């Protein structure tokens, strides 16, 4: 008969080993669950997806559930490192591997790709999202009425573009978007759909957004990785001497901070207006929009480094008109002072910390070009 306490102690010791101390699927620390058919330790969030795959994965708590001796021996003989070497052997360098804070659809499709579809156990020269052309229908938010309408999208590595069409394709694409400045990030809460994807790009140094989703989780994640695949090819072409390690952060990225703040004008006597802000730390841009689902930015503030005259601090402005919120943030630039107001003290603190993160980082050569382009717009 199995010794419950002894087996529990063995499992807890196994989970503390360096190779098992993080979730096998998202990297979250201190996993408390395990798949006794795959031999891996996973976090609570990822365990939920595993429960939906009973044909390939069976889950138990390493603290609360009863474990037979043979299952403990199986866990001891396997573990996260062994599973990774098998199930992730041929993951493409551009393929997005979820982090603990990522949305459910990314985690689910990563887990299904590894263990259910076994996409990465054999070397494949071509996958659907690496075929050079990826096309299909996505539901896109309309600019005027805000309704989501089904539109055809085509992503092509031949000319490094993303195109989308209205109902009559014979009239040509509604938009031709260069992948040069293309970014994609999952935004389920903002878009109001579990598979919501925000696609961002530049037109004449102005930022635009597309908000799309697909009803099928696999399809929207394939679109995301198809965008990452073409971005990787583009970056390798544009920067042939750069390593994959240097290029991966630039393929796509999540934004460091988003949310509403109130903003006043350059004289600081203008009424405060509520705006949706996005801090793109890689491009050193603080973008603002009328609402969180606006297609076109209203403006942008370049966030340089401390050595170049940029700083941020908390404040309590006096004599300002129209501001309903009381927690201030002041951003100093070589050209002017920006005053923003946050609704909560926590928001104020998070914005200051996020902006300090960017300001503390040295500027790269391309940042000077971005700064000059933004200054020319004013």
Order of alpha helices (4+ residues) and beta strands (2+ residues): alpha-beta-beta-alpha-beta-alpha-alpha-alpha-beta-beta-beta-beta-beta-alpha-beta-beta-alpha-alpha-beta-beta-beta-beta-beta-beta-beta-alpha-alpha
